[in-house]
Amino acid sequence: MFELGTKTTKLWRSSKNEWFAGTEGFYWGCNNAKDLAVRLEYVPDPKGRPEHLPFTPAPRDIKWQEMYRQHKGNIDEQFAFLAFRTAPLVSASAMDAKVATAEMASNLMMWAAFGKPNQREWVPAKWNQYSTNDGLYPSGYNLFAARPDAALKSSIAAAAKDKPTSASDKPSTPLKIEQDRLWNGWILPASSADLWLSAGAATYHRVLSDDASQPHIEALRVRYRNAALNNDVALSKTSAATDSAAWARIVNMKGALLLHALRAEMGDDKFFSFMKSWFDVNTTKTVDTASFRRAAQKAYAKPLDKFFDRWLNGTGLPGDNGGPSYLASDIISRTGSALIVYGTMQDAGANRYAAEQLQKQALDWFESAAPIVKDFELTDEDLRAHDIIFIGRPESNQALAAIASRIGLDYRGSAFRLDGANHASEYEAVRFATANPLDRNRMVLVIAGNSALETVKAVNNVTQMQYAVLRDGKETATGVLARP
């Protein structure tokens, strides 16, 4: 044990059987110098006010000796893990821990944990000088070695080969249309079979009015698939009900998609000219599908019977090859049936903290506090019976790791691949929604960062698409995958 002053030093050697306070085989230190000569260096003024100079044990010194007496003869790396999560050895300001045995040291290896080693977060108080700091969120212990193993070398090579991309790297199809080309006014459907026309025109107008791109159309398809899971019905057979809203979501989404397909069929010039003139003539009036069909066919000057029959009289979406049926934001209305499952394999403290923050958000949204469970506590029956929110990437969340391949989540170590792009930065995270593999009427939402801090930051976000890539807590790319 070595104490280093500015001028004075003190070295205790085990080979000379030099032990402080009789703790044979055990040295400890906690910012309270034991040697009197070293302590004398920081007495400010020999002519100043009196100071008590001899060593006086602080609470940590007392706890170290207490633990020594309890575990003498069995002091190993497990003892170190226990000590570093025991108060007051870990305190409000005690961060990080490193553990090595003699065998590990001879192989240039050690265990290290970032943040508090008792899985508690450090969040700066609003009043102190660190109030703008992100905080420290525990990572759990990781094994460090001087030489990278084969798997790490392979990961480094792959990361160098596949440069991560962001949303700005991907081309998008603009959908926004000049406002003077869009239709205005409102119409009244003549019957339930005509609801799609009023609802679809309003929904598609909103999409075209936004700074939108192709994912917004894909989001309509996702919402339709979700509404149609157990309630799909042809638009011409729509029956409005007061005890369910599934029919309303279907006429909204499929109606808008019908108009989007009609636009592709007619071309922009003819479609927008027709829609604008038709609404000018019919606004505030009661209208039906038959009159709309006749007017569209006249404007196009080509037959549209097959087009409308396919869209109006059949279930499903014409030409749809399938895909996701949930958006990440769908979880907001499902918090009453959700379980929050956080990972304990790594980043356990950070994942727990993130789960608690999400639980608070859910309480604010719908006055419903979703229960929190650890990953090893989740059963197949729990998974089947609930919407599930997984906190932490698969390497830290064993329950998520068990189903990652079944839900199309490609996450390897601390890097993920999504929509053809690799994301390996420690500052990145993902929010990803999909169907529950045990019951498609339930959803799964994954919130995971490539580091403990990014998992925490990713919780404070509501994604309107199926997935979002985040960097430093902010969305850099969103979209909908082609397949679930």
N, C-alpha and C positions, 0 to 999 in steps of 0.2 A: 504494500500500500504506500503510495507516494503522495506527499503533500508538498505543493509548490507555492512558495511565496515569491515576492519580488526579489528578495536576496536570500532568504533562508529556505531550506528544504528539509524534509524529513522522510526517510525511507524505512519501512518495516519489512523485514525479510522472513518469509516462512522457513527458509533453510536455517535461520538462526533462532527459530522458535519465538519470534517476536510478534506478540499479539496484543492488541489494545483491549483493555477491559476483560481480559481472560477469555475472549471468544476464539478458542483454538480452532484453527482451520478455516477461519472466516474473517474477511475484511469487509467493511462497509464505509461509505462516505455519502454525505448529503449536505454539502455546502456549510459545514460546521467544523472548522479545523480542529484537530485533536491535539496537535503538538503546541506547547506553550510558546516556543520560540517563533513559530509561524504566526500564531495568534497575536504576538506582540507587534508584528509589522503593521497591523491596521488599527492600532491605538492612535487616535489623532494627535494628542498633545499631552506630553508628560506633566505639563503644568495646568492642564484643563481640569474639568470636573472629574471626579473619581469614576473609574471603570472597573467592573469585575472581569478579570482576565482569564482565570482558569476555565477549562472546558466545562460546560454545562450541557447535558443532553437535551436536545430538542425533541419534539414528539416523534420525528422520523427516527432519530437515534434509538429511542426507546422501543419503537416498533421493530426495527431491524434486530435488536437483541432478543426481543420476545419471539420473533419468528425463528431466529437461530436456535433458541432453546427448544422450541416445538419441533423443529425438523433436523436437528443435529444428527448427522450420520446418513441423511437422505437428501442432501442438498444437491440438486441436479437442475436440468433446464426446466423441468416442471415446477420446481420451487421458484425459479426466477419468474416464470409466467404468473404464478400465484402472487409473488411479492409485488410485481409491478401493477397489479390490479387491486391491491389492497391499500385502503386509506390508513394513515396519511402519506404512505409512500407515493401514491398517486394523489394529486391534489388539483385544485382549480387551475394551477399554472404548470403542472407537470406534464410534459409532452414527449412523445416518442420513447421507445424502449429498444434496447439491443441485448441479445442473449447469445452467448457462445460457450460451448464446453471445450475442454482441452482437445478432444478429438476433432471437433469442428474447427478450432483455431489452427490445428496442424494441417487442415485441408483448406484454409482460407475461406471458411464459411461462417455465417452467422444468421440468426433470426433477427428481424427488425420490424417494428410496427411504427407507423406514422400516426400522429395524433395521440390522444389519450389511450393508454393500453387497457383501460377498463371499459372500452366501447362507449364512452361518453363523449359527446361532441363538445367543442369549445366554440361558442357563438359570442362575438363581441357585444358588450352592452352598448346601447345607443349613446350613452353619455361619455364613453371613454375615447381615447385618442385613436383606437383601432376600429371605430364604428363603421368604417367603409370596407373593412376586411371581410372576405367571404366566410371566414371561420375555418376551423380545422375539424375534419370528420374522420374518425378512426378507420384505418385500412385493415386492421388485423395484422397478424404476423406473416411476413413473407420471408422465404429463404433466399439469402444472397450468397453467391459464390463468385470467386475471382475469375473463373473460366466459364463461358456460356456453354450450355449443353447443346446437343444437336438440334433439338426442337427450337431453342431460342435462335440459333444461327439461321435456321430455316425461316423463322418468322421475320427476322431482320432482312433477309434477302428478299422475301415476298413483299415486305413493306417498301423496300427500295424500288422494286420492279413495278408495283401497282401504286401509282401516285393517287392519294385521295382526291376526290372531286367534290365540288360543292354545287349548289343549285345553279350558280351562274355559269357552270361549265356545260350545262345541258340545254339543248335547244327546246323552246316551247312554242306552242301554237297559240298566238294571241286570239282571243275571242271577243275582246271589247269592241263594240261598234259605236260609231258616232251617234250621239243621242238623237240627232235629227232624222236618223234612219229608222229609229225604233217607233213602235206603235204606242199609243197612249189611250187612256180611258179604261172603263170596266164594263163587263158584260154579265148577264145573268143566265145560268144554264137552264134550259127548259125542263130537263129531267135529270135523274141520277146518272143516266148514260152519257150526259153531256158535261158532267162535272170536270172531266179531264181538260176540256177546252179552256174553261175559266182558270182552273188551278194551274195547268201547264203553261198557259200564256204568261201568267203572273210570275211563276218560278223562273221560266226561261228569260224573261225580261230582266229579272234581278241578276242572273248570271251574266248576261250580255252587258249589263250596266257597270259591272265591276272590272277592275284591272285583273282580268282572269286569264287563265290558260287552261290547257286540256285537262289537268287534274280536276277542275271543277265539274266538268262533265262526267269524269270517272266517279266523282263523289256522288253524283245523282244516281249512277248505276249501283253504287254500294248501298245507298239508302233504299233504293227500290228492292234490291235483293233481300235486305234485312226485313222490310215490310212484307215481302212475299214469302218468307220462310214457311209460314203455315197458313197464309191468308190470300194467296195469289188468286186473282180473278180477272177476267177480261175487262177492259175498259167499258165495253158496251154492255157488260153485265153488272156494273157497279151498283151497289146498294148502300146508301148512306146509313150509318148506324150511330147511335149515341153512346153505346157501351164499348166502343173500340175506335181507335184512330188509324188502324192499319190501312183501311180503305182510302183515307185521306192522304196518307203518305204515298200510296200507290198512284192515285190520280195526279198528285203533284209531280212526282218524279217521272213516271212513265209518260205523263202528258208533256212535260218539258222535253224529254228525250224524243218523243214523237216529233215535236216541232223541230228539234235539232236535226233529226233524220230527214224531215221534209225540206229543211234548208239545204242539206247536202244533195237531195234529189233535184230541187228546182234551181239551185245556184243562188248566190247571195242577192244579186240584183232583183231577180223575179220574186224571191221569197220576201225580202224586206219591203219591196214595193207593194206586194199583195197584202201582207200583214198590216201595214200602215193604212192602206186604203180600206181594208175590211173593218178594222177597228174604228176608223173615222165614220163609217156608215152605221156601225152596229153598237157603238158605245152607249151604255145605259139601257140597252135593249135585251130582251130575252131571246136567246139564240139556241140553235140545236146543231148537232154534228152534221146532219145531212146537208144543211145549207152551207156550212163551212167547207165540206168536201166539194160541193158543186162549184163554189167560188174559187177554191184552190185549183181545181182542174181547169177551169176557164182561164185563170191567170197563167198557168203553166202551159196550156195548149197541148197537153199530152195526157193520156189516161193515168189516173192515180188510184183506180179501184183496188188493184192488188196491194198497193202500198198501204192504203187505209185498212183494208180487210185484215192484213197481216198484223198491223199494230193494234187495231181495235177489238178484233174478235178472238184473238188467241192470248194465252197466258205467256209469261216470260217476256224477255226482250229480244226482238228479232236480231239475229246476228251476234248475240252475246255468247261468248265462249266461256263464261263463268268467271268468277273472281271473288274478292273479299265481300263480306256482308256486314262488316262493322267499320266504323270510323272511330278514331281514338276518343273523340268528344262524346261518343255514345255512352261512355261510362258515367257521365254526369247524371243521367236519368236512371242509372242502375245501381247507385251506391247503396240502396236499401237491400240489395241482394248480393252485394259484393263481399269478397274476402281480400284483405291485403296481406300478401305473403312476402316476407322479406328474407333475403339470403343471409346465412350465417357462416358460410364456408370462408369467405373473405369479406372485408369491408362491413363486418356485421354491425358495428356501432353506427356507421354512416347509413347503412340500409335501414336500420331501426329508426333512426332519426327521420329519414326521408318518409318512411311509412307513417310515422306520427304526424308529420306535416301534412301528408295527403289526407289522413284521417280528419284533421282539423278542417281542411278544405271541404271535404265531403259533408261535414257537419254544417258548414256555412251554406253549401249548395241546397241541401234538401233536409236539413235537420236530422240527418241519419248518419251515425258514426259507424262506418264499416269496421268490423272486427279485424284485429291484427294477429297474425300467426307466424311462427317461424317456419322456414322451408321444410324442416324435417317433421313438422307436425301436420302437414297437409296430407290428407288421405284421398284415395280415388273417389270416395263418396263425396268428400268436400268439393273436389274438382268438378264432379258431375253436377252437383246441386247448386253451384254458385257461379256468378261472374267473378273472375279472378284478376287481381292486379298484382303482377310480379314486380318486386323491387330488387334491382341488382342483376347484373349480367349472369349468364349460366355458370361461369366458373365460381361465382360467389353464391349462387342460388341453386341448390341441388334439385329443388322441385321444378324449376324452370328447365334445368339441364335435361331432366327426364323426358320433357316433351318438346324441346326446342326444334328438333328435326321434323316433328309432326305438325308444327305450326308454321314452318317455313322460315324460321329464324336462324340465320347463318352468323353465329357469334363464336369466335375462336379466341380464347384467352381474353385479352383486353382490346380486341379489334373486331369489328363487324363488317359484313358485306351486305349492301342493300341496293336493290335496283341497279345492279351492275357496277356499283362503285364501292371501293374499299375505304373504310374509315378507321384509321389506326392511331389517331392523335389522342393523347391523354385528356385533351380538352373537349372531346366529342361525346355525345350521348344519343340515344334513340328512344323514341316513343313509338310503339308498334302495336296495332290492334288486329285481332283476328278471331276466328270462331274457336270456341272451346272444343278441343278434340273429342271430348266425351259427350258433348251435347251442343249441337250447332245453334240451339236457341239461347245459349249462353256465350258470353264473349270473354276473351283474354286480352288484357292490356299489359304490355311490358314497358317498364320505365327503367332504363339501364344506362349507366355511364361507363366509359372506359377507365374512369378513376372514381374514387369515393366521392370527391367533391362534385364531379359532373353528374353523378346520380342524384345527389341532393338538389342541385340546380334544376335538373330536368323535371322535378316534381312540380315546380312553380310555372306550369305552362299548360295550356289547353290546346291540343292540336285538332284542327278541323278536318284534316285528311286522315287517311289510314295510317300513315307514318309521318314522322318528322325527324330529321337529323338536326341536332342542336350542337352548337359550339359555344362554350362559355355561357350556357343557359339560354341562348337565343337561337331561334330556328334559322337554319341555313338552306334547308331543302325540305319540301313536303311533297307528298304524292300518294298514289294508289298503285299497288302492285298489280300486274296483269293477272296473276293467279293467286288463290288464297294461300 
